[in-house]
Amino acid sequence: MADTPIVSSFVFQLQQFRYWFTAPSFDSFVTLVSGWVLVLRRHTVTRVVQAAGAVGQKHISSFHRFFSRAPWAGDGIGLTLLTLVMKHCPEGRPIILVVDDTLGRHTGKRIAAASMHRDPLLSCAGRPFWHWGHLWVVVSVAVPAFGKTWSLPVMVRLYRSKKRCAAESREYRTCQQLAAEMLRLLAEVLANHRIIIVGDAAYSNSSLIKNRPANVTLVGRARLDAAIYEPPPVRRPREKGRPRVRGARLPSPQEQAAADDAPWQRFEIEVYGKVATVQVLVIDALWYVAAGSELVRLVLVRGFPGHDHDDVFVATDPTMSAQQIIETFALRWSLEVTFHFAKGKLGFEDPQNRTELAVERTAPMALWLYTLVVVWFLDHGRHLRAARVQALPWYPKGPPTFSDMLATLRRASWSEGLSDPQAKHCDPEKRLGSLLEYLDACA
């Protein structure tokens, strides 16, 4: 692999995905992933091929066909990523899967599967803002490293609006149904592990709670006005009629919090890298509309960092402590950080593909590459000389960020390209192509 522009240890990691491709498609996969790491401008297919130094090796249309026609499936890549990520999950602890959706903004009405979606970054409570583009549902694995949690995407689904599905005669599926489909697949693969799903209010509903696999627990945000009930009373001998599925109606979490005699407790919790003191009210009840007759634990929190009002979280495992539920839910934010870096550093919104299959495959490449870069850094990169950065006296350096990991991968690739005596490219301009592009972009 001396002729590849990326460091050999990263290419070795990519060999794990060979099973899902034909030989020509796998060569294109390695070229595109390598160029995706090294490109310093927009992450279009042509720019990526240029950054990989592959201009002239194949016709450019072959790289476009890799996304639009080649016989490979994203779920296969996701399952292989899962095996790589699992090596860094703590043994003996539940596997935490974080689920959320993100908007990829695009322009042009002829882009397949695009429609209008609410833009969460530009919208506020009184003024929603809508943007044309794609909505992606993402499932990631939460991995602790360097004193914080990293959400590493493994499975991705493209959401299509109801209007789009009607126009294309497709079966409409909500974001929650797409998430449930991916989670069932992952739960089947991880059948010997306990799984905790973490999601926001949009994913704390019957689509994910009811009929979930036996090894799955959900932790999410509930509603302050949720209709909750006591468990059904014990059926008396020879009692006629159908068994009751729920007991008496209870006051909502909001009503119970307003009571003068509410049994509030004070806890210290560790969220977002800080220790905070909050007040907690624990309610074990049936949230019938979301979980049916299953007993769940609702945790009402007052003083949660960043929240001006009371909030309420839910766990389908009533044996979890209030502290565990709150701290587990706080891990959800790590996926928002992933989206930030995937868009800002890996060009999640840059590809210009327009056909159906190409749209489904190209943008997720940025999310998969985020996982690949972090896993490579944990396995190899942090031990390399390229990971050592000169400390500045006016900027004390903390734990590595994703930007540091990506920069380490680029430096290691440039260093190996310059020092490897077995490199096939004798032309210095070709061997220094990505480095020259970096200097050109900084000029």
N, C-alpha and C positions, 0 to 999 in steps of 0.2 A: 504494500500500500504506500510505497515511497512516493508515487506520483500523485497522490491525493493532496489537496491544499490544506486539509485539516490534520490535526495531530493524530498519530497512529493509535493512541489509546482510545480516542473518540471513535475512530473507524472500527476498532475492535468491538466497541459497544454496539455499533450499528449492525454488526454481523448477527446479533441476536434476532434481527427482523428478517433475515434472508428467507425464512420459511414462507412468508406471506407474499413473495414476489417471484416473478420469473427472473431469469438471469439478466436480460436487458433492462427490465423495470427496476431491478435492484441496483444496477449501476446508475440509473437515473436518480434513484432515491438517495444514494450516497452523494452524488454530485449536488443535488438540490439542497439536501440538509447541510452539506459543507458550505455551499454558497450562502445559505440562509444565515449561518453563523457569521460569516465574514463580511457580508454586504453591509455597507455603512450608509446607504441611502434608502430609497423606497424598496420594499421587499416585493417587487414584481418578479415574474418568472424570468424575464430577460435580464434584469439586474442581478438576480441570484445566479444565473448561469455565468454571467460575466465575472462575478466575484469568485466563483469556483474555478475560473480559468479554463472553462469547458467550451469556449467559443470555437467552433470548427470541429469538435470531436463528434458531434451529432448535429443533425439539422435541428434548429430551434423548435420546430413543430413537434419533435419527438418528446421534448420536455413538457410542452403543453398537453400532449396526448397522455402523458403520465397521469395527469390529473383528470382529464376528461374521458379517457377510454380504457386505460390499463386495468387489467383484472386483479384488483386488490381491494381489501376492505379495511375501513378504519377501525372496526372492532378488533381485528387481529392485532393491529399496532397497539391498541389500548390494552389488550390482555398481556402482550409482551412487556409493555411499560409497567404493568402491574407487578410482574415477576421481578423486574429490576428495582422497583420502589419498595417491595416487601422486604428486601434485604436490610432496609434502613428503618423499618418499623420496630419499636421495642417489643421484645419477646414477652409473652405472657400477658400482654395488654390487648384490649379491644382494638380492632382496626377502625379508624375514624375516617369516614367518607363525607366530604363537604360537597353540597350540591347548590348551584345557583345558576342564574342566566346572565348573559351580557350582550349588549348591543354592538354590532359591527356596522358602523355607518358607511353607506355607499350612495353614490348618485347614479342616475340612469335607470329608466323604467324597463329596460330590456334585460336587466340582470335577473337570472332565474331565482325564484323563491323569495325575492325581496318584497317588502311591504312596509307600511307605516307602523312604527312601534314607539311607545313612550320612552323618551330619553331620560334615564334616572339622574344623570349628571347635570342636566340643564333644568330639570323640572323642580318645582317647589310645591309645598302643600296647596297653595292657592292658585298656582298657574302651571299646569302640565305643559310639557313641550314634546313635540313628536318629531321623529326623524325617519327618513327612508333608509332601509338597510336590512340586515339579517339579525335574527335573535337566536343565540346559541345557548343551549342547556348543557352544562358542564358538570361532570362528577370528578372529584379529585381525591387523592389520598393525603391526609394530614401527617406530616413527618416532622418530628422534632430534630433540630440541628442548630448549633451555635446559639443556644439560648432562646430560640423562638420557633414558631411553627411554620412550616412551608406546605402550602397546598399544591400538590403536583397533579395536574390534570391527566386523566387516563382515558376517559370516555366522553364523547361529544355527540350531540344531536342538534340538527337544524330544525327550528320551529317554523311552521308555516301557518299563516293566519287563516281564519275560517273563510274569509273571502277568497284568498288564494287557493285554498283546497277546493272550494266550490267551483272556481273557474277551471281547475285542472282535473276535476272529478276524482279527487283524492279523499281518503278517509281523514277527517280532521282529528288531531290529537293535541291535547293541551300540553303545556310545558311540564306539568306535573305527571302526566301519563308518560311522556318521553323519559322523564327522570326515573319513574318507577320501572320502566323497561330496562334501562341501563343498570339500575340497582339490583334487579332480579338476576341479571346476567352475572354481575360481580359477586352477588351472594352465593350463586351456584358454584363459582370458581373457588370462593373462600368459605366453602361449607364447613370447614373444621375450625373456623375462627368466629369469634363474636364480633359483630359489626355494629357501630353506632353511626347513624346518619345524622348530619347536622345541616339544617336549612333554615331559612328565614320564614316569615309568616306565609309566604306564597307556597311553600312546600310543606307546611304543617297542616295537612288535610287528609281526607279519606283516601285520596289516590295513592298516597305513600304509606299511610298508617294501616288501613284495612288490607287484609290478604297479603301482608308483607311476609317474607321468609321467616322461619322460626328463629334464626340466629341474628335477627336484625332488631335493633332498638332505634327509635327516632327521638332526637332532641331538637326542639325548634321553638319558635315564638307562637304563643297562643293569642287569644283575644281577651281583652279586659271585660267585654260584655258576653263572653261565652256562656251558652246555656249548659249548665252542669247539673248532674243528678247524683243521688246516692246509689250505691249498688242495689240490685233487686233484692227484695226480702226473701228469706228462705221459704221455700214452698212447703206448705203444711201437708201432712199425709192425707190422701184422698181428696185433695183440693182440685176442683174442676176448672176447666178452661186452660188456655195456653199459658205457659210460664211467662212471667213478666221479664222484660229485658232491661228495665231500669227502675230505680226507686223514685223517691220523692224529689221534686225540683229543689235545688239549692240556690242560694243567692249567688249572683255572678261574682267573679273575682273582684271586680270593681266595687260591688256592694259590700263584699266582705272586708275589703280594705278600708272602707269608710266607717265601719262599725267601731264604736268606742272601745269595745272589749276585744278587738282583733288581737290574736296572739302573735304579735310581731317578735321576731328574733333578730339579733345583731350578729353578723358574720364578717370575717375578713376573707376576702377572695383575691385571687391573683388573676387579673385580666389585662390583656394588651401590654404585658411586661411590667405592670405596676400592681401594687397591693392597695386595695380599696376596702373601705368599710361600708357595708350596705345593710339595710333592714329587709328581712325576708319573712314572707307569710306562705306556709306550705299548705296545700289543699289536695287531698286525695279524693278523686271523684271520677264519675263517668262523663267524658266529653262526648256525648252520644253522636252528634252530627259528624264528628271527625273520626272517632275511634269505636263507635258502637258500644257494646257492653263490656269493653275492656277497661279495667281500672288504670287510670293514668295519674301522674303526679304533676300538679300545677304549682309553679313557684312564682309568687308575686314579689317583685323586687322594687325597692325604693332607694334612690340614691345611686343607681347604676351609672358608672362613668360615661359621660357624654349624653345622658338622657335627663331631660328636665322633668319628665313625668314618670309615673309608675309604669313598669313593664311586667309582662307575665310570660314565663317560659313553660314548656311542657316536655315531659319525658314519658315514653310508653313503659318504662321500667320503674315502678314505684319504689323499688329498693334503692335507687340512686339518691344520694344525699342532695340537699339543696345546693351545697357548694359545688359538688360534681356537675350538676346540671348547668349552673351558671357559667362555670369555667369551661365546660365543654361547648356551650353555645358560643362563647366568645371566640372560639377557634374559627368560626365562620368568616371572620374578617380577613383571615389569611388568604382566602380565595379572591377577595377584592384586590389585595396586593398583587396576586398573580395576574389578574386582568390588567392592572396598571402597567406592569412590566411587559406583558405580552403585546400590548398596544404601543407602548412607548419605545421598547427596545427591539421587539421582534416583528413589528409590522403586521399585527393581527388584522388591521383594516386596510392594508395596502394592496393586496392582490386584486387584479382587474378581471379575473375570470368571470364569464357570464353564463356558460352552459350549466345545466343541472348538476351533473356529476362533479364537474370541476369546482363549482361553488361549495359543494358539500365537503370537498377534500382539502382545498387550498388553505382557507383560513385556519382550520384546526391544526395545520402543520405548525403554526406559531405556538399553540398551546402544548402540543407534543414536544416541541423543541425546548420549551421552558423546562419540562420534566427531564429531558435528556441532559441539558446543561447542568442542572442541579445534581442529578445522579452522578454525572461524570465528575463534577467537582468534589463530591463526597468520596468517590472511589479513588480518584487519581489526582485531580487538579490541585487540591489543597496541599499536597505533598511536593508539588513542583516549585522550582525556583521562580517560575512565572507568576506564582501567587503572592510573592513577596513584593510589597509596594512600599516605597519610601514614605516613612511617616513624616508628616508636616507638623512643625511645632505649634502652629495656630489651628490645627484641625486634628484633634485626637481621633484616631481610627478605631471604631468599634468592631463588632462581628461583621463578616463579609456579607454584602448585599448581592442581589442577583446581578447588578451591574458589575461588581467585582468578579463574579464567577464568569460572566460572559467575556470580560476583558482578559481574564486569565486564560481562557480557552483560545482567544485570538492570539495572545502573546506566545503561548506554547506552540501554536500552529506556525506562526511566523518564525519562531526560533528553530523549530525542527526543519522547516523548509530551507533555512539558510545553512544549517549545519549538517544535514543528512548527506553523506557522500554517495549514497546509493540512489539519490533522486534521479529520475529519468530526464527531467527537464534540465538541459544544459544551458538554455537561454536564460541569462540572469533576469531579464524582464519578465519572463513567465514565472520564474521561481519567486520573484518579488511582486507579483501582480497585485495580490490583495493588500500588501503593505504600501505599494505605490498608490493604490486607490484610497487608502486611509489618509495618506499625506495629501492627496489631491482634494479629498473631502474637507480636510482641515484648513486648506489654503484659503 
